[in-house]
Amino acid sequence: MFHRSLHGLPRHGQRKGERPSVRDPYRARHDDSDASGSCTERETSIKETELAIVGAGPAGLAAAVEASRLGIHTTLLGEGTEPGGQLLKQTHKFFGMRQHYAGVRGIDIPKKLLDSVDASHVQVRTETSVLGLGGGGMLGISSGQECSTLKAETIILATGAIENAIAFPGWTLPGVMGAGALQTMINQWRVAPGRRCLIVGSGNVGLIVGYQLLQAGLQVAAVLEAAPCIGGYAVHAEKLLRYGVPIMTSSTIQEVLGTDHAERATAIRLDNHGSPISGSEMEFAVDVICLAVGLRPLSELAMIAGCEHEYEAALGGFVPIHAQDMETTMRHIFVAGDVSGVEEASVALEEGRLAALGVASSLRKKADVGITARKREAQRRLSALRSGPAGKSRREAKERLWRRRVQCRVADSQ
């Protein structure tokens, strides 16, 4: 398996000319931790907060910013070594509206959001996992080898999404990986996973990763797309096409071959019914195969909490049923971002703000004209993001969830 450091590229947060710090990602975080790796109870007291936000990606950070402006005492919980989630892997500039950081690179957005947080109202806890969610707003938390309990009056689940995978002969060979893992290696760790890559999936993620691979000095053999047309935005596809990378529609991966790692891959053309066309096989000499075949909401915590779910293909699968202010079928539990339906980072930012406004209404238990107006403004911007033919299926799926929420019996989580 070929790995190399991408020399000359500054790490995230490192200024040009600075010597990068070396951190062993496999080193134990606590020297005095239990050698068995089990979670050791160190904190016996139960800490309390008005709002617990689970997930420190774009939705969680935006919710924390809005909550701090509203004076809500908030605890932001994230698994990463720093807040930002998937934004920390995005080296390209965003586009769209000013409120969604148009013209700003994804890796720079978390700092801008954190700079807007009122630290007197928000505690940020990194390298922290939520193991479970019980009644009365009780969250079981693991940080390093220490376990503790947090009691929250309200909760926003901003747990994001997880990558889909497809199975084919050779899919377990080293070198076959999801787009997120590949972005982590090249954009965060500055390590090249190989020399030449074949990408499966032409959605925005696949196209963006393809361009990032080229920027990192790797070759991209081709992009395969099972559908008869490119799935992502033309602006992303055109970047690859300008570099001579073929985007092959009605094509998919057939198998990957190699001894102890991927060495070559076979692709095949598909007919109008999605069936392989015999004799249309294509061979590629590649040592990296990137699977960018979609995401599904990571909603296990919402399921544990008892939130009702509905299957919406346009939103990635099973999603928690929620109202327009993002409250689920469990009172005082809200969702935001990809866990409520896989969309774009700009949508996650708006849903995070909207969920925090919903929390404010829930905590104050009375109507507030200012909060209501801000909710409407956030909903207006979300409608704009889902407008047009491209957003029709997502818009209709959200509207079905909102109607279903009205029909559901709302249970108390407290």
C-alpha positions as CSV (number, residue, x, y, z in Angstrom):
1,M,0.0,0.0,0.0
2,F,1.5,3.4,-1.0
3,H,1.3,6.3,1.4
4,R,3.2,9.5,1.3
5,S,3.1,12.8,3.0
6,L,1.9,15.8,1.0
7,H,4.9,18.0,1.7
8,G,4.6,21.7,1.2
9,L,0.9,21.9,2.1
10,P,0.2,23.6,5.4
11,R,-2.0,21.8,7.8
12,H,-5.4,23.2,8.9
13,G,-4.7,26.0,11.3
14,Q,-1.0,26.1,10.4
15,R,0.5,29.3,8.9
16,K,2.7,29.1,5.9
17,G,6.3,28.6,7.0
18,E,5.4,27.1,10.3
19,R,6.8,23.7,11.2
20,P,3.8,21.3,11.5
21,S,3.3,19.6,14.8
22,V,3.3,15.8,14.8
23,R,0.5,14.0,16.5
24,D,0.1,10.3,16.8
25,P,-3.6,9.6,16.2
26,Y,-3.3,6.2,17.8
27,R,-1.7,7.4,21.0
28,A,-3.8,7.1,24.1
29,R,-5.3,10.5,25.1
30,H,-4.9,9.8,28.8
31,D,-1.7,8.2,30.2
32,D,-3.5,7.1,33.4
33,S,-6.4,5.5,31.5
34,D,-7.6,2.0,32.1
35,A,-5.3,-0.3,29.9
36,S,-8.3,-2.4,29.0
37,G,-9.8,0.5,27.0
38,S,-13.0,0.3,29.1
39,C,-14.7,3.5,30.2
40,T,-13.8,4.3,33.8
41,E,-16.3,6.3,35.9
42,R,-14.4,9.4,37.2
43,E,-17.1,12.0,37.6
44,T,-19.9,11.1,40.0
45,S,-21.8,14.4,39.9
46,I,-24.4,15.0,37.2
47,K,-23.8,18.3,35.4
48,E,-26.7,20.3,34.1
49,T,-27.2,22.6,31.1
50,E,-30.2,24.3,29.5
51,L,-29.2,23.0,26.0
52,A,-27.0,20.1,24.9
53,I,-26.0,20.1,21.2
54,V,-24.7,16.7,20.0
55,G,-22.5,17.2,17.1
56,A,-20.1,20.1,16.3
57,G,-20.4,20.2,12.5
58,P,-22.0,23.1,10.6
59,A,-25.5,22.5,12.1
60,G,-24.2,22.2,15.7
61,L,-22.0,25.2,15.5
62,A,-24.7,27.4,13.9
63,A,-27.1,26.2,16.7
64,A,-24.5,27.1,19.4
65,V,-24.0,30.6,17.9
66,E,-27.7,31.3,17.8
67,A,-28.2,29.8,21.3
68,S,-25.4,32.0,22.7
69,R,-27.0,35.1,21.2
70,L,-30.3,34.2,22.9
71,G,-28.5,33.8,26.3
72,I,-29.1,30.0,26.5
73,H,-26.6,28.1,28.6
74,T,-25.3,25.5,26.1
75,T,-22.9,22.6,26.1
76,L,-21.6,21.7,22.6
77,L,-20.4,18.1,22.3
78,G,-18.2,17.0,19.4
79,E,-16.2,13.8,18.7
80,G,-13.4,15.6,16.8
81,T,-10.2,17.1,18.1
82,E,-11.7,20.5,17.1
83,P,-15.1,21.7,16.2
84,G,-16.1,21.8,12.5
85,G,-17.1,18.3,11.4
86,Q,-17.0,17.8,7.7
87,L,-16.2,21.5,7.2
88,L,-12.6,20.8,8.2
89,K,-12.2,18.6,5.1
90,Q,-13.6,21.2,2.6
91,T,-10.8,23.2,1.0
92,H,-13.0,24.7,-1.7
93,K,-14.8,28.0,-1.5
94,F,-18.5,28.0,-0.8
95,F,-20.9,29.8,-3.0
96,G,-24.5,31.1,-2.5
97,M,-25.6,33.7,0.1
98,R,-23.5,35.8,2.4
99,Q,-25.2,34.2,5.4
100,H,-23.8,30.8,4.2
101,Y,-20.2,32.1,3.9
102,A,-20.1,32.5,0.2
103,G,-16.5,32.9,-1.0
104,V,-15.1,31.4,2.2
105,R,-13.3,28.0,2.2
106,G,-15.0,25.3,4.3
107,I,-11.9,24.9,6.5
108,D,-12.2,28.5,7.6
109,I,-15.9,28.5,8.4
110,P,-15.6,26.8,11.9
111,K,-13.4,29.5,13.2
112,K,-15.7,32.2,12.0
113,L,-18.6,30.5,13.7
114,L,-16.7,30.0,16.9
115,D,-15.6,33.6,16.9
116,S,-19.4,34.5,17.0
117,V,-20.1,32.3,20.0
118,D,-20.5,34.0,23.4
119,A,-18.1,31.9,25.5
120,S,-19.9,32.9,28.7
121,H,-22.9,30.9,27.5
122,V,-21.4,28.0,25.6
123,Q,-19.0,25.3,26.8
124,V,-17.3,23.4,23.9
125,R,-16.3,19.8,24.6
126,T,-14.2,18.1,21.9
127,E,-13.2,14.5,21.7
128,T,-16.4,13.6,23.4
129,S,-18.9,11.0,22.4
130,V,-22.6,10.6,23.5
131,L,-23.1,6.9,24.3
132,G,-26.8,7.0,25.0
133,L,-29.8,9.3,25.6
134,G,-32.3,8.5,28.3
135,G,-35.4,9.9,29.8
136,G,-35.4,13.3,31.6
137,G,-32.8,14.7,29.1
138,M,-30.0,12.5,30.5
139,L,-27.0,12.0,28.2
140,G,-24.3,9.4,28.8
141,I,-21.0,10.9,27.8
142,S,-17.5,9.4,27.1
143,S,-14.5,11.7,26.9
144,G,-11.2,9.8,26.6
145,Q,-11.5,7.0,29.2
146,E,-13.8,9.0,31.5
147,C,-17.6,8.6,31.6
148,S,-20.1,11.2,32.9
149,T,-23.7,12.2,32.8
150,L,-25.1,15.4,31.5
151,K,-28.7,16.5,32.2
152,A,-30.2,18.9,29.6
153,E,-33.5,20.7,29.6
154,T,-33.4,20.6,25.8
155,I,-31.3,18.7,23.2
156,I,-30.4,19.4,19.6
157,L,-29.2,16.3,17.7
158,A,-26.8,17.5,15.0
159,T,-25.1,14.1,14.4
160,G,-24.8,14.4,10.7
161,A,-24.7,11.5,8.2
162,I,-22.7,8.4,7.5
163,E,-21.4,7.2,4.1
164,N,-23.1,4.5,2.1
165,A,-21.1,1.6,0.8
166,I,-21.5,-0.8,-2.1
167,A,-20.3,-4.4,-2.2
168,F,-18.4,-5.9,-5.1
169,P,-15.6,-8.4,-5.5
170,G,-12.5,-6.9,-3.9
171,W,-14.3,-4.2,-2.0
172,T,-12.5,-5.0,1.3
173,L,-9.0,-4.6,-0.2
174,P,-6.9,-1.7,1.3
175,G,-7.2,1.2,-1.0
176,V,-11.0,1.0,-1.4
177,M,-12.5,3.7,0.8
178,G,-15.3,6.2,1.3
179,A,-15.0,9.8,0.1
180,G,-14.9,11.1,3.7
181,A,-12.0,8.9,4.7
182,L,-10.1,10.0,1.6
183,Q,-10.7,13.7,2.4
184,T,-9.5,13.1,5.9
185,M,-6.3,11.7,4.7
186,I,-5.5,14.3,2.0
187,N,-7.0,17.5,3.6
188,Q,-6.5,16.9,7.3
189,W,-3.6,14.4,7.7
190,R,-1.8,15.5,4.5
191,V,-1.2,11.9,3.5
192,A,-1.7,10.6,0.0
193,P,-3.5,7.2,0.1
194,G,-2.0,6.2,-3.3
195,R,-1.0,7.5,-6.7
196,R,-4.0,7.0,-9.0
197,C,-7.7,7.0,-8.1
198,L,-11.0,5.8,-9.6
199,I,-14.0,7.6,-8.2
200,V,-17.4,5.9,-8.0
201,G,-20.2,8.4,-7.9
202,S,-20.6,11.8,-9.7
203,G,-22.6,13.7,-7.0
204,N,-21.1,16.9,-5.6
205,V,-19.0,14.9,-3.1
206,G,-17.4,12.7,-5.7
207,L,-16.7,15.7,-8.0
208,I,-15.3,17.8,-5.3
209,V,-13.1,15.0,-4.0
210,G,-11.8,14.4,-7.5
211,Y,-10.7,18.0,-7.8
212,Q,-9.1,17.9,-4.3
213,L,-7.2,14.8,-5.3
214,L,-5.8,16.6,-8.3
215,Q,-4.8,19.5,-6.1
216,A,-3.0,17.1,-3.8
217,G,-0.9,15.7,-6.7
218,L,-2.8,12.4,-7.4
219,Q,-4.1,11.3,-10.7
220,V,-7.8,10.7,-11.3
221,A,-8.4,7.9,-13.8
222,A,-12.1,8.5,-14.2
223,V,-15.4,9.2,-12.4
224,L,-18.0,6.5,-12.8
225,E,-21.8,7.2,-12.5
226,A,-24.4,4.6,-12.7
227,A,-27.1,7.1,-13.7
228,P,-27.4,8.3,-17.3
229,C,-26.4,11.9,-16.2
230,I,-24.0,13.6,-13.9
231,G,-25.4,13.9,-10.4
232,G,-23.5,17.0,-9.1
233,Y,-23.4,20.7,-10.1
234,A,-22.0,21.6,-13.4
235,V,-19.5,24.0,-11.8
236,H,-17.8,21.0,-10.0
237,A,-18.0,18.7,-13.0
238,E,-16.4,21.3,-15.3
239,K,-13.3,21.5,-13.1
240,L,-12.6,17.9,-13.6
241,L,-13.4,18.0,-17.3
242,R,-11.0,20.9,-17.8
243,Y,-8.2,18.6,-16.4
244,G,-9.1,15.8,-18.8
245,V,-10.8,13.6,-16.3
246,P,-13.5,11.5,-18.0
247,I,-16.9,11.3,-16.3
248,M,-18.4,8.1,-17.5
249,T,-22.2,7.9,-17.0
250,S,-24.2,4.7,-17.2
251,S,-21.1,3.0,-15.8
252,T,-20.2,1.3,-12.5
253,I,-17.5,-0.6,-10.7
254,Q,-17.5,-4.4,-11.3
255,E,-14.5,-5.6,-9.3
256,V,-11.2,-4.6,-7.7
257,L,-8.1,-6.8,-8.0
258,G,-4.9,-7.0,-6.1
259,T,-2.8,-9.0,-3.7
260,D,-2.5,-7.2,-0.4
261,H,-4.0,-3.9,-1.7
262,A,-5.9,-2.5,-4.7
263,E,-3.9,-2.6,-7.9
264,R,-6.5,-2.4,-10.7
265,A,-10.2,-2.1,-11.1
266,T,-12.8,-3.2,-13.7
267,A,-15.7,-1.0,-14.6
268,I,-18.7,-1.9,-16.8
269,R,-21.3,-0.1,-18.8
270,L,-25.0,-0.3,-17.9
271,D,-28.0,-0.4,-20.2
272,N,-31.2,1.7,-19.9
273,H,-32.5,-0.7,-17.2
274,G,-29.3,-0.5,-15.1
275,S,-28.1,-4.0,-16.1
276,P,-24.4,-4.7,-17.0
277,I,-23.7,-4.9,-20.7
278,S,-21.5,-7.9,-21.4
279,G,-18.3,-7.1,-23.3
280,S,-18.2,-3.5,-22.2
281,E,-15.7,-4.0,-19.4
282,M,-13.0,-1.3,-18.9
283,E,-9.7,-1.9,-17.0
284,F,-8.1,0.8,-14.9
285,A,-4.6,0.6,-13.3
286,V,-5.5,2.3,-9.9
287,D,-4.5,1.8,-6.3
288,V,-7.3,3.9,-4.8
289,I,-11.0,3.5,-5.3
290,C,-13.1,6.2,-3.8
291,L,-16.8,5.4,-3.1
292,A,-18.9,8.5,-3.2
293,V,-22.3,6.8,-3.4
294,G,-24.3,8.9,-1.1
295,L,-25.0,9.4,2.6
296,R,-27.7,8.4,5.1
297,P,-28.8,10.2,8.3
298,L,-27.0,9.1,11.4
299,S,-30.1,9.0,13.6
300,E,-29.4,6.2,16.1
301,L,-29.5,8.6,19.0
302,A,-32.8,9.9,17.9
303,M,-34.1,6.3,17.7
304,I,-32.8,5.6,21.2
305,A,-34.6,8.6,22.5
306,G,-37.9,7.3,21.0
307,C,-38.3,9.8,18.1
308,E,-40.5,8.5,15.4
309,H,-38.9,8.1,12.0
310,E,-40.1,8.1,8.4
311,Y,-38.4,6.9,5.3
312,E,-37.7,9.6,2.7
313,A,-35.5,8.5,-0.2
314,A,-34.9,12.1,-1.2
315,L,-33.4,12.8,2.2
316,G,-31.2,9.8,2.4
317,G,-33.3,7.2,4.2
318,F,-35.0,7.1,7.6
319,V,-35.2,10.5,9.2
320,P,-36.7,11.7,12.5
321,I,-40.1,13.2,12.0
322,H,-39.9,16.9,12.9
323,A,-41.8,20.2,12.8
324,Q,-40.8,23.3,10.9
325,D,-38.9,24.5,14.0
326,M,-37.0,21.2,14.0
327,E,-38.7,19.7,17.1
328,T,-39.1,15.9,16.9
329,T,-42.0,13.8,18.2
330,M,-40.2,13.9,21.6
331,R,-40.8,17.2,23.3
332,H,-37.6,19.2,23.9
333,I,-35.6,17.1,21.4
334,F,-34.7,18.9,18.2
335,V,-32.7,17.8,15.1
336,A,-30.7,19.9,12.6
337,G,-28.5,19.2,9.6
338,D,-28.0,15.9,7.8
339,V,-29.5,13.8,10.6
340,S,-32.9,15.5,9.7
341,G,-32.3,14.8,6.0
342,V,-29.1,14.8,3.9
343,E,-28.7,18.1,2.1
344,E,-26.0,20.8,1.8
345,A,-23.9,22.6,4.4
346,S,-25.8,25.8,3.8
347,V,-29.0,24.0,4.8
348,A,-27.4,22.6,7.9
349,L,-26.3,26.1,9.0
350,E,-29.9,27.4,8.6
351,E,-31.5,24.3,10.3
352,G,-29.0,24.7,13.2
353,R,-30.1,28.4,13.7
354,L,-33.8,27.4,13.4
355,A,-33.4,24.6,16.0
356,A,-31.8,27.0,18.5
357,L,-34.7,29.4,18.0
358,G,-37.1,26.5,18.5
359,V,-35.3,25.7,21.8
360,A,-35.6,29.3,22.9
361,S,-39.4,29.1,22.4
362,S,-39.5,25.8,24.2
363,L,-37.5,27.1,27.2
364,R,-39.4,30.3,27.5
365,K,-42.8,28.6,27.1
366,K,-44.4,31.7,25.7
367,A,-44.5,33.5,22.4
368,D,-41.7,35.9,21.6
369,V,-42.3,38.3,18.7
370,G,-38.6,38.6,18.0
371,I,-37.9,34.8,18.0
372,T,-41.0,34.2,15.8
373,A,-39.7,36.7,13.2
374,R,-36.2,35.2,13.2
375,K,-37.8,31.7,12.7
376,R,-39.7,33.0,9.7
377,E,-36.6,34.5,8.2
378,A,-34.6,31.3,8.6
379,Q,-37.5,29.3,7.1
380,R,-37.6,31.8,4.2
381,R,-33.9,31.2,3.5
382,L,-34.4,27.4,3.7
383,S,-37.2,27.6,1.2
384,A,-34.9,29.5,-1.2
385,L,-32.2,26.8,-0.8
386,R,-34.8,24.2,-1.8
387,S,-36.3,26.1,-4.6
388,G,-36.3,25.1,-8.3
389,P,-36.2,21.7,-9.9
390,A,-33.1,20.6,-8.1
391,G,-34.6,21.1,-4.7
392,K,-38.2,19.9,-5.5
393,S,-37.9,16.4,-4.1
394,R,-36.2,17.5,-0.9
395,R,-38.7,20.3,-0.4
396,E,-41.6,17.9,-0.9
397,A,-40.1,15.3,1.5
398,K,-39.7,18.0,4.2
399,E,-43.3,19.1,3.8
400,R,-44.4,15.5,4.2
401,L,-42.4,15.3,7.5
402,W,-43.9,18.5,8.8
403,R,-47.5,17.3,8.0
404,R,-46.7,13.9,9.7
405,R,-45.4,15.8,12.8
406,V,-48.7,17.6,13.1
407,Q,-50.5,14.2,13.1
408,C,-48.1,12.6,15.6
409,R,-48.7,12.4,19.3
410,V,-45.8,14.4,20.9
411,A,-44.3,12.6,23.9
412,D,-42.5,14.1,26.8
413,S,-38.7,13.4,27.0
414,Q,-38.5,15.0,30.4
